[in-house]
């Protein structure tokens, strides 16, 4: 019963614990910094990702979007148009021809970070100015994603970003809104302070750089040195931002009064800060109260060359977002280089392309929880009709789950060379590696494109759930297609509640199976139910619904299973130990092992069993104990009990107790077996045989010869652990036990070594030889009980004629033919003059002739006089 009560308590605690862990995982799974620092949650995250990957390998065929295509810088284009990078005149021609054929928007998974010749750069600038709302330039964040940096440093990063060309990358963008108007720091700028610091840093670094390369002026630098100086200046500013307002900020420690006054004035614009007494208090409060924004952030973003970047109205990032294992499953819709609306937020290539192609606006809605700012919603709105088109299923970082269409080339590829040449009205598109000839103008009209490389050696390889070496440009195409056809992978609504319900159901059923069934059924059930859970999730995944808490649910289910496996093992081990402690001193090792193998058949609490009880006693023990030295007596008893115990153990008997000179043993408990009467009889016979050998040894030691009597009875008795709360022992109780003890006590009266009850005799009479002794009325029994003297095992004996004659005489006695019985027993005594039973029945027959028995007679002899 305890195992069940404790099991329910344990199950309840596990359910509550795993529910809390699940809730914690749900709340932090979009915070890479927290997840990565925690081994357990990192494991859950990676396991979840692996399951997600298998879904793509097992999903149904996915409908492919027809609104997007890749302008493919492929092998054929490189062979015909020249080695990459191409002249920008070629790229400008491809853009121009595409627009003339009706392409809506071209986004570029390439960056023009270095100047070519003036003519080529001017041609590219000219086409951008010709199609300002249809061409999206690319940029990318450099270095690690900044998650661990203090949030207040964002205000330095944004100034560093804009000084390094960010003001040209992020320009006024009517298609993109980040609604952070409720932030108390939204109107806080450190532009003046940081400009002065950055000017000084640039001046110092420039002087150091010129000295290092032994140049006297920037004018003396060649093209590459100038570019190197610009890049290193930018990195130097970023490095300063890591120590801005820290103890090692040299400009704060040795700040001029003008700088200190400027800091003070800026911070006083924040509500409540003006009441703080010192600048240090204001800086500390500012640093403590700026909230972390969970949008991927890089400190450095290279711009395109000035002519091209200035001409462009839209720039987006083609960064790929890798999970911990290097696989791309999520796609951030927005990145940042700080934390200032309209100054530091950079849209993704796919989102910006979609917004320009549709004329829609994306509104990012932030939410503040536990001092962390996340994205609660991204609304796509049609400003012309003032209607919301859709709400994007993003996580708190503003990331979509990428709904891949399939392997490489699942979305149409158009070779760049076919768009460079505009004289042929037809062109070839490739889908899934298969070529299709189409009318160029008809097919391109109204579509949006991403331009990028797939030619060997120039394209970036990306590890994705659908393919390990997918061209990076196709990831942007995939998300762009998802946006157009609105086939997003949506996280199942209310998944936490679903997870809790599933976990509760599984906890109850697993525990129930462990406690009321067996390990095999519980194991099969756990595997089956998790298989069903996987298949149901896959079914929903094919319908673009993803149960993101599947991995924790599976892990917690198996955890409950394993914990209960250990729990059951511990309880079974304790029970086995209890059994060993209970029985090892009373039964043989073989029986103990058999009990441990068949514990389900064992009940230590009271139960009724049909068994045989064995009692033995030493004759005249009181006299012996008075005559012998106590220590010598103790040694003698040990020498006697040891072989007797071994014999009882050898016939699967259980020694209940030693009572002074007596032994009480059980046959048929604690493990019940059908032939317990036979085994008890064999044990009794072997004990008598062994006693003769023991007496030989005793004679050598000058110890007295022992004589014993053994009594057996078979019947239904109550067996179990019986005693007080402090001390218990395994024993048997009941009338049949008492009868067995009475039978043993009668061995003295009848001068017999082994007496068995009628119950036992009826069980063994076909396998053992016994002669009837008497009908007796024992204490506590009204009915007469027959007792028998056990002679030997088998069906033949040298004295069989004598026993047959004895039973014939006994029959005459019980039919009250006392004179004939007298003659029969007299004849038997001529054969065995010392036979006590023949002497007894001879004397009884003579007595009954003189004193007839009263009718009706139950066979019990009672000496009486008439």
C-alpha positions in Angstrom: 0.0 0.0 0.0 2.9 2.3 0.8 4.3 2.0 -2.7 1.0 3.2 -4.1 0.6 6.1 -1.7 4.1 7.3 -2.1 3.8 6.7 -5.9 0.9 9.1 -6.1 2.7 11.7 -4.1 5.8 11.3 -6.3 3.7 11.5 -9.4 2.0 14.7 -8.2 5.4 16.3 -7.4 6.8 15.3 -10.7 3.8 16.7 -12.6 4.1 20.1 -10.7 7.8 20.2 -11.2 7.7 19.4 -14.9 4.9 21.9 -15.4 7.0 24.6 -13.9 10.0 23.6 -16.0 7.8 23.6 -19.1 6.6 27.1 -18.3 10.1 28.3 -17.7 11.2 26.7 -21.0 8.3 28.4 -22.8 9.3 31.8 -21.4 13.0 31.6 -22.2 13.2 29.5 -25.4 13.5 32.7 -27.5 16.3 34.1 -25.3 19.4 32.5 -26.7 21.6 33.9 -23.9 19.6 32.2 -21.2 19.0 29.0 -23.1 22.6 28.5 -24.1 23.9 29.1 -20.5 21.6 26.3 -19.1 22.6 22.8 -20.0 19.1 21.3 -19.4 17.2 23.9 -21.5 19.9 23.9 -24.1 19.3 20.1 -24.4 15.6 20.6 -24.7 16.1 23.3 -27.3 18.4 21.2 -29.5 16.2 18.1 -29.1 13.2 20.1 -30.2 15.1 21.3 -33.2 16.0 17.7 -34.2 12.4 16.7 -34.0 11.5 19.7 -36.1 14.0 18.6 -38.7 12.5 15.2 -38.9 9.1 16.7 -39.7 10.5 18.3 -42.9 11.9 14.9 -43.9 8.5 13.2 -43.4 6.1 16.0 -44.4 3.7 15.8 -47.3 4.4 17.6 -50.6 4.3 21.4 -50.0 2.7 23.7 -52.5 5.3 26.1 -53.9 4.8 29.8 -54.3 4.6 31.2 -57.8 5.2 34.9 -57.0 8.9 34.7 -56.4 12.0 33.5 -58.2 15.8 33.6 -58.0 17.9 35.6 -60.3 20.6 33.0 -60.3 24.3 33.8 -60.6 24.9 30.2 -61.8 27.6 28.3 -63.5 26.3 29.1 -67.0 26.1 32.8 -66.2 29.6 32.9 -64.9 31.0 31.1 -67.9 29.2 33.5 -70.3 29.4 36.8 -68.4 32.7 36.3 -66.7 34.2 35.5 -63.4 32.5 36.8 -60.3 32.3 39.6 -59.2 30.9 41.0 -62.4 31.1 44.5 -63.7 28.3 46.5 -62.2 27.2 47.4 -65.7 26.2 43.8 -66.1 24.2 43.8 -62.8 22.6 47.1 -63.8 21.6 45.7 -67.2 20.0 42.6 -65.5 18.1 44.8 -63.1 16.9 47.1 -65.9 15.8 44.3 -68.2 14.0 42.6 -65.3 12.0 45.7 -64.5 11.2 46.2 -68.2 9.7 42.8 -68.2 7.4 43.5 -65.3 9.4 42.4 -62.2 8.0 44.2 -59.2 11.0 44.2 -56.8 14.6 42.9 -56.9 16.4 42.3 -53.6 20.1 41.6 -53.5 21.9 38.9 -51.5 25.1 40.7 -52.5 26.8 43.9 -51.3 28.7 46.5 -53.3 31.2 47.4 -50.6 34.1 48.4 -52.8 34.3 50.7 -55.8 34.9 49.4 -59.3 35.4 51.8 -62.2 33.5 55.1 -62.2 31.5 54.2 -65.3 30.2 50.9 -63.8 29.4 52.4 -60.5 27.6 55.3 -62.1 25.5 52.9 -64.3 24.4 51.0 -61.1 23.6 54.3 -59.4 21.6 55.3 -62.4 19.4 52.1 -62.4 18.8 52.4 -58.7 17.6 56.0 -59.1 15.4 54.8 -62.0 13.7 52.2 -59.8 14.1 53.6 -56.3 11.1 51.7 -54.8 11.9 48.4 -56.6 15.5 47.7 -55.8 16.6 46.6 -52.3 20.3 46.7 -51.5 21.9 44.3 -49.1 24.0 44.6 -46.0 24.9 42.3 -43.2 25.9 42.4 -39.5 29.5 41.6 -38.7 30.8 39.9 -35.6 28.8 38.0 -32.9 25.2 38.7 -32.1 25.2 40.9 -29.0 23.1 39.3 -26.3 25.3 39.5 -23.3 26.2 43.1 -23.5 24.5 45.5 -21.0 21.3 46.9 -22.7 22.3 50.6 -22.1 25.3 50.2 -24.5 22.8 50.1 -27.4 22.7 53.9 -27.2 26.4 54.0 -28.0 26.2 51.3 -30.7 23.5 53.3 -32.6 25.8 56.4 -32.7 28.7 54.3 -33.8 26.6 52.6 -36.4 25.4 55.9 -37.9 28.8 57.5 -37.9 30.1 54.5 -39.9 27.6 54.9 -42.6 24.5 53.6 -40.8 22.6 56.9 -41.6 22.7 55.9 -45.2 21.7 52.2 -44.5 18.7 53.2 -42.2 16.7 56.0 -43.8 13.1 57.0 -43.4 11.1 53.9 -44.3 7.4 54.3 -44.6 6.9 50.6 -45.0 8.4 49.8 -41.5 7.3 51.0 -38.1 8.6 50.1 -34.7 6.1 51.4 -32.2 8.1 52.1 -29.1 6.5 55.4 -28.2 5.8 54.2 -24.6 9.5 53.8 -23.8 10.8 56.4 -21.3 14.1 56.4 -23.2 12.7 56.7 -26.7 13.7 60.4 -26.9 17.1 60.0 -25.2 20.0 60.7 -27.5 23.7 60.9 -26.6 24.6 62.2 -30.0 26.4 65.3 -28.8 28.4 63.6 -26.1 29.4 60.6 -28.3 30.3 62.8 -31.3 32.8 64.7 -29.3 34.3 61.4 -28.0 34.2 59.7 -31.4 36.0 62.7 -33.0 38.7 62.4 -30.4 39.0 58.7 -30.8 39.2 59.0 -34.6 41.9 61.6 -34.3 43.9 59.5 -32.0 43.5 56.4 -34.0 44.3 58.1 -37.3 47.6 59.5 -35.8 48.5 56.0 -34.4 47.6 54.3 -37.7 49.8 56.8 -39.8 52.6 56.3 -37.4 52.3 52.6 -37.6 52.6 52.5 -41.4 55.0 55.4 -41.5 52.8 57.9 -43.4 52.5 61.6 -42.7 49.0 62.2 -44.0 45.9 60.5 -45.0 46.5 61.9 -48.5 49.5 59.7 -48.7 47.5 56.5 -48.3 46.6 54.3 -51.3 43.1 53.0 -51.9 43.4 49.9 -49.8 45.1 51.7 -46.9 42.3 54.2 -46.9 39.7 51.5 -46.7 41.6 49.7 -44.0 41.8 53.0 -42.0 38.0 53.5 -42.3 37.3 49.9 -41.2 39.6 50.0 -38.3 38.2 53.4 -37.1 34.7 51.8 -37.1 35.9 48.8 -35.1 37.7 51.2 -32.7 34.4 53.0 -32.0 32.6 49.8 -31.5 35.3 48.7 -29.0 34.8 51.9 -27.1 31.1 51.2 -26.8 31.9 48.1 -24.8 33.5 50.3 -22.1 31.2 53.3 -22.4 30.1 54.5 -18.9 32.0 51.7 -17.3 34.8 52.0 -14.8 37.4 51.8 -17.6 35.7 54.5 -19.7 38.7 57.0 -20.0 36.4 59.8 -21.2 34.2 59.5 -18.0 37.1 59.3 -15.6 38.9 62.3 -17.1 35.9 64.1 -18.5 35.8 67.8 -19.1 33.3 69.9 -17.3 31.6 70.4 -20.6 31.1 66.7 -21.2 29.9 66.1 -17.7 27.4 69.0 -18.0 26.2 67.6 -21.4 25.7 64.1 -19.8 23.8 65.7 -16.9 21.6 67.7 -19.2 20.7 64.7 -21.4 19.8 62.5 -18.4 17.7 65.2 -16.8 15.3 64.9 -19.8 14.3 61.5 -18.5 11.3 61.8 -16.1 12.5 61.5 -12.5 16.2 61.7 -13.2 16.4 65.5 -12.5 15.7 64.7 -8.8 18.8 62.6 -8.4 21.6 64.5 -6.6 24.7 63.5 -8.6 25.6 62.6 -12.2 26.9 59.2 -11.0 23.4 58.5 -9.5 21.8 59.4 -12.8 24.2 57.3 -14.9 23.7 54.3 -12.5 19.9 54.6 -12.7 20.1 54.9 -16.5 22.3 51.8 -16.8 20.0 49.8 -14.5 16.7 50.8 -16.1 17.4 50.4 -19.8 15.6 47.2 -20.8 17.1 44.5 -22.9 15.5 44.2 -26.4 15.3 40.7 -27.8 16.0 41.5 -31.4 19.2 40.2 -33.0 21.8 42.9 -32.8 25.2 43.4 -34.5 27.5 46.3 -33.6 28.9 46.7 -37.1 27.0 46.9 -40.5 29.0 47.5 -43.7 27.4 49.9 -46.2 27.5 49.7 -50.0 29.8 52.2 -51.7 28.6 55.8 -51.2 27.3 56.5 -54.7 25.1 53.3 -54.7 24.0 53.5 -51.0 23.0 57.2 -51.3 21.0 56.5 -54.4 19.0 53.7 -52.7 15.9 54.2 -50.6 15.8 50.7 -49.2 18.5 48.5 -47.7 17.9 45.2 -46.0 20.0 42.6 -44.3 20.7 39.1 -45.7 22.1 37.8 -42.5 21.3 34.2 -41.7 20.2 33.3 -38.2 21.8 30.0 -37.0 20.5 28.0 -34.1 23.0 26.6 -31.6 23.7 23.6 -33.8 24.3 25.7 -36.9 21.0 24.9 -38.6 18.8 27.6 -39.9 15.2 27.2 -38.8 14.2 30.8 -37.8 14.2 34.0 -39.8 14.4 37.3 -38.0 12.2 39.9 -39.7 14.2 42.7 -38.3 17.7 43.3 -37.0 19.3 46.2 -35.2 22.4 48.2 -34.6 21.3 49.8 -31.4 17.9 50.6 -29.9 16.5 53.7 -31.6 13.4 53.8 -33.8 14.1 54.9 -37.4 17.8 55.0 -36.6 19.0 51.5 -36.0 16.4 48.9 -37.1 17.2 47.1 -40.3 14.5 44.9 -42.0 15.3 41.5 -43.5 15.6 41.0 -47.2 12.4 39.0 -47.5 10.3 41.3 -45.4 11.4 44.5 -47.2 10.9 42.9 -50.6 7.4 41.8 -49.7 6.4 45.2 -48.3 7.6 47.0 -51.5 6.0 44.4 -53.8 2.6 44.7 -52.0 2.7 48.3 -50.8 1.9 47.2 -47.3 3.4 48.4 -44.0 4.8 46.2 -41.2 4.1 47.4 -37.7 6.3 45.9 -35.0 4.6 46.0 -31.6 6.9 45.7 -28.6 6.0 44.3 -25.1 7.8 44.7 -21.8 7.9 41.8 -19.4 10.3 41.3 -16.5 12.5 44.1 -17.7 12.9 42.5 -21.1 11.4 44.0 -24.2 10.2 41.5 -26.8 8.1 41.7 -30.0 4.5 40.8 -29.2 3.1 41.2 -32.7 4.0 42.1 -36.3 1.0 43.5 -38.1 0.9 43.8 -41.9 -1.4 46.6 -42.8 -2.7 48.0 -46.1 -2.5 51.8 -45.5 -4.7 52.6 -48.5 -7.7 50.6 -47.1 -6.5 51.0 -43.5 -7.1 47.3 -43.0 -4.9 44.8 -41.3 -3.9 42.1 -43.8 -2.5 39.6 -41.3 -0.6 39.2 -38.1 2.7 37.3 -38.5 3.3 34.3 -36.3 6.6 35.5 -34.8 8.3 34.7 -31.6 9.4 37.3 -29.0 12.6 38.0 -31.0 10.6 38.9 -34.1 11.5 35.6 -35.9 9.4 33.5 -38.2 9.7 29.7 -38.3 10.8 29.1 -41.8 8.4 26.9 -43.7 10.7 25.3 -46.3 9.2 24.3 -49.6 11.7 21.5 -50.1 15.3 20.9 -51.2 17.4 23.1 -53.5 15.7 24.7 -56.5 12.2 24.1 -55.0 11.5 27.7 -56.0 12.1 28.7 -59.6 15.6 29.7 -60.7 16.2 32.0 -63.6 19.7 32.2 -64.9 21.1 35.7 -64.7 22.4 35.4 -68.3 18.8 35.0 -69.6 17.9 38.4 -68.0 21.1 40.0 -69.2 20.0 39.3 -72.8 16.6 40.9 -73.5 16.3 40.2 -77.3 14.9 36.6 -76.9 11.2 36.6 -75.9 11.6 33.2 -74.3 13.7 31.9 -71.4 14.3 28.8 -69.4 13.3 28.5 -65.7 14.4 25.6 -63.5 12.2 24.1 -60.8 13.4 21.1 -58.9 16.3 20.8 -61.4 13.9 20.4 -64.3 14.0 23.0 -67.2 10.8 24.7 -68.5 10.7 27.1 -71.4 8.4 30.1 -70.8 7.6 33.5 -72.3 9.8 35.9 -70.5 7.6 38.9 -70.2 4.5 36.9 -69.3 6.2 34.8 -66.7 8.2 37.6 -65.1 5.3 40.1 -64.8 4.2 40.8 -61.3 6.9 38.6 -59.7 9.5 39.5 -57.1 13.0 38.3 -57.2 16.1 37.9 -55.0 19.4 38.0 -56.8 22.2 35.8 -55.5 24.8 33.2 -56.4 24.5 29.4 -56.6 27.6 28.8 -58.7 30.2 26.6 -57.1 32.8 28.6 -55.1 30.8 31.8 -54.8 27.6 31.0 -52.9 27.3 30.5 -49.2 26.3 27.0 -48.0 23.6 26.9 -45.3 22.7 24.0 -43.2 18.9 23.6 -43.1 16.4 21.0 -42.1 15.7 20.1 -45.7 19.3 20.1 -47.0 22.7 20.5 -45.5 24.1 22.6 -48.3 21.2 24.9 -49.4 22.3 28.1 -51.1 21.8 30.9 -48.6 19.9 33.0 -51.1 17.1 30.4 -51.2 16.3 31.0 -47.5 15.3 34.6 -48.3 13.3 33.3 -51.3 11.6 30.8 -49.1 10.5 33.3 -46.5 9.4 35.8 -49.2 7.3 33.0 -50.7 5.8 32.3 -47.2 4.9 36.0 -46.9 3.2 36.0 -50.2 1.1 32.8 -49.8 0.8 33.2 -46.0 1.8 29.6 -45.4 3.6 30.1 -42.2 4.5 27.5 -39.7 2.3 28.6 -36.8 3.0 27.7 -33.2 -0.1 25.8 -31.9 -2.3 28.2 -29.9 -2.6 27.3 -26.2 0.3 24.8 -26.6 1.3 25.3 -22.9 -2.2 24.3 -21.7 -2.2 21.4 -24.2 1.2 20.3 -22.9 0.1 20.4 -19.3 -3.0 18.4 -20.1 -1.0 15.8 -22.0 1.6 15.7 -19.3 -1.1 15.2 -16.6 -2.7 12.4 -18.6 0.5 10.7 -19.2 1.7 11.0 -15.6 -1.6 9.5 -14.3 -1.5 6.6 -16.8 2.2 5.8 -16.5 2.0 5.8 -12.7 -1.1 3.7 -12.8 0.5 1.2 -15.1 3.6 1.0 -12.9 1.6 0.5 -9.7 -1.1 -1.7 -11.0 0.4 -3.5 -14.0 3.9 -4.4 -15.0 7.1 -2.9 -16.4 6.6 -4.3 -19.9 3.2 -2.8 -20.4 4.3 0.5 -19.0 7.3 0.6 -21.3 5.3 -0.3 -24.4 2.7 2.3 -23.4 5.2 5.1 -23.0 6.7 4.3 -26.4 3.3 4.0 -28.1 1.9 7.2 -26.6 5.0 9.2 -27.6 4.8 7.7 -31.1 1.1 8.8 -31.3 2.1 12.3 -30.0 4.8 12.5 -32.7 2.4 11.4 -35.4 -0.3 13.8 -34.3 2.2 16.7 -34.3 3.4 15.7 -37.7 -0.2 15.6 -38.9 -0.6 19.2 -37.7 2.8 20.2 -39.0 1.6 19.2 -42.5 -1.2 21.8 -41.9 1.4 24.4 -40.9 0.7 24.0 -37.1 3.7 23.2 -34.9 3.6 22.0 -31.3 6.7 23.8 -30.1 6.6 22.1 -26.7 6.7 18.6 -28.1 10.3 18.0 -27.0 9.8 19.0 -23.4 6.6 16.9 -23.3 8.4 13.9 -24.6 11.4 14.4 -22.4 9.2 14.9 -19.3 7.2 11.8 -20.2 10.3 9.7 -20.4 11.6 11.4 -17.2 8.5 10.3 -15.4 8.9 6.8 -16.8 12.6 6.6 -15.8 12.0 8.2 -12.3 9.2 5.7 -11.7 11.4 2.9 -13.0 14.0 3.9 -10.4 11.3 4.4 -7.8 9.9 0.9 -8.4 13.4 -0.6 -8.4 14.2 1.0 -5.0 10.9 -0.2 -3.5 11.5 -3.7 -5.0 15.0 -3.7 -3.7 13.8 -2.7 -0.3 11.1 -5.3 -0.4 13.7 -7.9 -1.5 15.9 -6.9 1.4 12.9 -7.1 3.7 12.2 -10.6 2.4 15.8 -11.7 2.8 15.9 -10.3 6.3 12.6 -12.0 7.1 13.3 -15.5 5.7 17.1 -16.0 5.3 17.3 -17.3 8.9 14.3 -19.6 8.5 14.4 -21.0 5.0 17.0 -22.3 2.6 18.8 -19.9 0.2 17.1 -21.6 -2.7 13.7 -20.8 -1.2 14.7 -17.2 -0.6 15.8 -16.9 -4.2 12.5 -18.5 -5.4 10.6 -16.0 -3.2 12.5 -13.1 -4.7 11.7 -14.4 -8.2 8.0 -14.7 -7.4 7.3 -11.7 -5.2 4.0 -11.2 -6.8 2.8 -14.5 -5.3 4.1 -13.5 -1.9 2.0 -11.7 0.7 3.7 -10.8 4.0 0.5 -9.7 5.5 -1.9 -12.3 6.8 -3.4 -14.7 4.3 -5.1 -18.1 4.5 -3.0 -20.9 3.1 -3.3 -24.7 3.0 0.0 -25.9 4.6 1.6 -28.4 6.9 2.9 -27.5 10.3 5.8 -29.4 11.9 6.5 -29.6 15.6 9.4 -31.5 17.2 10.4 -31.7 20.9 13.2 -33.4 22.9 12.1 -35.9 25.4 12.8 -35.3 29.1 14.6 -32.0 28.3 13.9 -30.5 31.7 15.8 -33.3 33.4 18.7 -32.8 30.9 18.8 -29.1 31.4 19.0 -29.5 35.2 21.8 -32.1 35.0 24.0 -30.3 32.4 26.2 -27.2 32.6 24.3 -24.3 30.8 27.1 -23.6 28.3 27.5 -27.3 27.6 23.7 -27.6 27.1 23.8 -24.6 24.7 26.5 -26.2 22.6 24.7 -29.5 22.6 21.4 -27.8 21.4 23.3 -26.0 18.7 24.8 -29.3 17.5 21.3 -30.8 17.5 19.4 -27.8 15.9 21.9 -27.3 13.0 21.4 -30.6 11.2 17.7 -30.6 12.0 17.4 -27.1 10.4 19.4 -28.2 7.3 17.0 -31.1 6.8 13.9 -28.8 7.1 15.5 -26.3 4.7 16.4 -29.1 2.3 12.7 -30.0 2.0 11.6 -26.3 1.4 10.5 -25.9 5.0 10.4 -22.6 6.9 11.6 -22.6 10.5 9.1 -20.5 12.3 10.9 -20.5 15.7 13.0 -22.4 18.2 11.1 -22.8 21.4 13.7 -23.9 24.0 14.2 -27.5 22.9 11.4 -27.5 20.4 11.3 -26.6 16.6 8.2 -25.2 14.9 8.4 -25.3 11.1 6.1 -24.6 8.2 5.8 -26.4 4.8 3.8 -24.5 2.1 4.6 -21.0 3.3 5.7 -18.3 2.5 5.7 -19.8 -1.0 2.8 -22.2 -1.3 3.5 -25.5 -3.2 1.1 -28.4 -3.4 3.3 -31.2 -2.1 4.0 -29.6 1.3 2.5 -32.7 3.2 4.9 -35.1 1.4 7.9 -32.8 2.0 7.0 -32.4 5.7 6.8 -36.2 6.1 10.2 -36.7 4.3 11.7 -34.0 6.6 10.4 -35.8 9.7 11.7 -39.2 8.6 15.2 -37.7 7.8 15.3 -35.9 11.1 14.8 -39.3 12.9 17.5 -40.9 10.8 19.8 -37.9 11.4 19.2 -38.1 15.1 20.8 -41.5 15.3 24.0 -40.1 13.7 23.9 -37.1 16.1 23.6 -39.4 19.1 26.7 -41.3 18.0 28.6 -38.0 18.0 27.0 -37.0 21.4 28.2 -40.3 22.9 31.7 -39.5 21.9 31.4 -36.1 23.7 29.8 -37.8 26.8 26.6 -36.0 26.1 23.3 -37.7 26.8 21.4 -39.5 24.1 18.5 -37.5 22.7 15.0 -38.7 21.9 12.5 -36.6 20.1 8.9 -36.6 19.0 7.6 -35.1 15.8 4.0 -34.1 15.1 2.6 -33.0 11.7 -0.8 -31.5 10.8 -2.1 -30.3 7.4 -4.8 -27.7 7.0 -5.8 -24.1 6.4 -3.9 -21.7 8.6 -3.3 -18.0 8.6 0.3 -17.1 7.7 1.9 -13.6 7.7 3.9 -11.1 9.6 2.5 -11.0 13.1 3.6 -9.1 16.1 3.7 -5.5 17.5 4.4 -2.3 15.6 8.0 -2.6 16.8 8.7 -6.3 16.4 7.1 -8.7 13.9 7.9 -12.2 12.6 6.6 -14.4 10.0 4.5 -17.2 11.6 1.2 -19.1 11.3 -1.8 -19.2 13.6 -5.1 -21.1 13.8 -6.7 -24.2 15.0 -4.8 -26.4 12.7 -1.5 -25.1 14.1 -2.7 -25.9 17.6 -3.7 -29.4 16.5 -0.2 -29.9 15.1 1.2 -29.0 18.4 -1.2 -31.4 20.2 -0.3 -34.2 17.8 3.4 -33.7 18.7 2.7 -33.8 22.4 0.9 -37.2 22.0 4.1 -38.8 20.8 5.1 -39.2 24.4 1.9 -41.0 25.3 2.1 -43.4 22.4 5.8 -44.0 22.6 6.0 -42.9 18.9 8.7 -40.9 17.2 6.5 -39.3 14.4 2.7 -38.8 14.6 0.7 -37.3 11.8 -2.9 -36.1 11.8 -5.7 -37.6 9.7 -5.5 -34.6 7.4 -1.8 -35.2 6.7 -2.3 -39.0 6.4 -5.1 -38.5 3.7 -2.6 -36.4 1.7 0.3 -38.9 1.8 -1.2 -42.3 2.3 -0.4 -43.4 -1.3 3.2 -42.5 -0.9 4.0 -43.3 2.7 3.4 -46.2 5.1 1.7 -45.2 8.3 -0.3 -47.1 10.9 -3.3 -45.8 12.7 -2.6 -45.0 16.3 -5.8 -43.9 17.9 -8.9 -41.7 17.9 -8.3 -38.8 20.2 -10.2 -35.9 21.4 -7.8 -33.0 21.7 -8.3 -29.7 23.6 -10.4 -27.3 21.6 -11.8 -30.0 19.3 -15.2 -31.7 19.9 -14.8 -34.1 17.0 -12.5 -37.1 17.4 -9.3 -36.9 15.5 -7.4 -39.8 14.1 -3.7 -39.9 14.5 -1.2 -42.1 12.6 2.4 -43.2 13.2 4.6 -42.4 10.2 6.7 -45.4 9.4 8.5 -44.8 6.1 8.4 -43.6 2.6 7.1 -45.9 -0.1 4.5 -48.6 -0.4 6.4 -51.6 0.9 8.0 -52.5 4.2 9.5 -55.6 5.8 6.9 -55.4 8.5 3.9 -55.0 6.2 2.3 -58.4 7.3 2.6 -57.3 10.9 1.0 -53.9 10.1 -1.9 -55.5 8.1 -2.6 -57.8 11.1 -2.4 -54.8 13.4 -5.0 -52.9 11.3 -7.3 -56.0 11.3 -7.1 -56.2 15.1 -7.8 -52.4 15.2 -10.9 -52.9 13.1 -12.2 -55.6 15.5 -11.6 -53.2 18.4 -13.6 -50.4 16.8 -16.5 -52.7 15.9 -16.5 -53.6 19.6 -15.5 -57.2 19.0 -13.3 -56.9 21.9 -12.7 -60.6 22.6 -11.6 -61.2 19.0 -9.5 -58.0 19.2 -7.8 -59.3 22.4 -6.8 -62.5 20.6 -5.5 -60.6 17.6 -3.3 -58.3 19.6 -2.1 -61.2 21.8 -0.9 -63.0 18.7 0.8 -59.8 17.4 2.7 -59.5 20.7 4.1 -62.9 20.2 5.8 -61.5 17.1 6.8 -58.2 18.6 6.6 -58.4 22.4 7.7 -54.8 22.8 5.2 -53.2 20.5 3.6 -50.5 22.6 0.4 -50.0 20.5 -0.3 -53.8 20.5 0.1 -53.8 24.3 -2.2 -50.8 24.6 -5.0 -52.3 22.5 -4.6 -55.7 24.2 -5.2 -54.0 27.6 -8.0 -51.8 26.1 -9.8 -54.8 24.7 -9.6 -56.6 28.0 -10.9 -53.5 29.8 -13.8 -53.0 27.4 -15.0 -56.6 27.8 -15.4 -55.8 31.5 -16.7 -52.3 31.0 -18.7 -52.0 27.8 -18.6 -48.6 26.0 -21.7 -46.4 25.9 -23.5 -46.0 22.6 -23.1 -44.3 20.4 -19.3 -44.6 20.5 -17.1 -42.3 18.5 -14.0 -44.5 18.9 -12.3 -42.4 21.6 -11.2 -44.7 24.4 -12.1 -43.5 27.8 -11.2 -45.7 30.8 -14.3 -46.2 32.9 -15.8 -48.6 35.5 -19.4 -49.9 35.5 
